[in-house]
Amino acid sequence: MPHALSSFAIDQKWPAQHPDRIQLYSLPTPNGVKVSIMLEETGLPYEAHLVSFETNDQMSPEFLSLNPNNKIPAIIDPNGPGGQPLPLFESGAILLYLAEKTGQFLPADAAARYQVIQWVMFQMGGVGPMFGQLGFFHRFAGKEYEDKRPRDRYVNESKRLLGVMDKRLAQSQWLGGDAYSIADIATFPWIRNLIGFYEAADLVGFQDFPHVARALEAFVARPAVVRSLNIPARG
């Protein structure tokens, strides 16, 4: 039987088994698990679909119909505003949408709300791009470059960003304040990746940022985070 998602081209490649649930198209990368974590934290029913970079799923016409920027994650909420399906891409936008939909992890008070949002933007504009470039020059193809100036540029900027966060976390329990929020969900997967998968803890002197380390430890101990780090599961 046709359902509300049948009109979306992406449903042809990744058919919804539960079309009444939020559809997540993703991969367990730092950006991808942001949304997996948010869905697990909020308890919203969802269905996860693996977008495999190994087979260039992100370049398929079906995926591009949902996200023309060919990046994960993306979602379709069959029960969006006004009861209509809502397709969304960009992890920061998705976190804000899910926070507003559920009334969770984003303060209702306007001043506190924008305190959280500014740290989400800090992650989107700084932490993600800079840590990602550091990973390229330290762990991937860029590590073969004889000229280490590009690597060192991103190392220094990553250290600066960690310093900003460390000062903030010396004053508050979490990035957005004393309450856990989408600012933390956006940011800590990247910090975990930096010192784990990218193997850059020594390179950035992670031991010099004890407050970041404290908050990261609390983050990765959350049951929803533990469940989410391999969602959607790689093949």
Secondary structure, 3 states (H helix, E strand, C coil): CCCCCCCCCHHHHCCCCCCCCEEEEECCCHHHHHHHHHHHHHCCCEEEEECCCCCCHHHCHHHHHHCCCCCCCEEEECCCHHHCCEEEECHHHHHHHHHHHHCCCCCCCHHHHHHHHHHHHHHHHHHHHHHHHHHHHHCCHHHHCCCCHHHHHHHHHHHHHHHHHHHHHHHCCECCECCCCHHHHHHHHHHHHHHCCCCCHHHHCHHHCHHHHHHHHHHHCCHHHHHHCCCCCCC
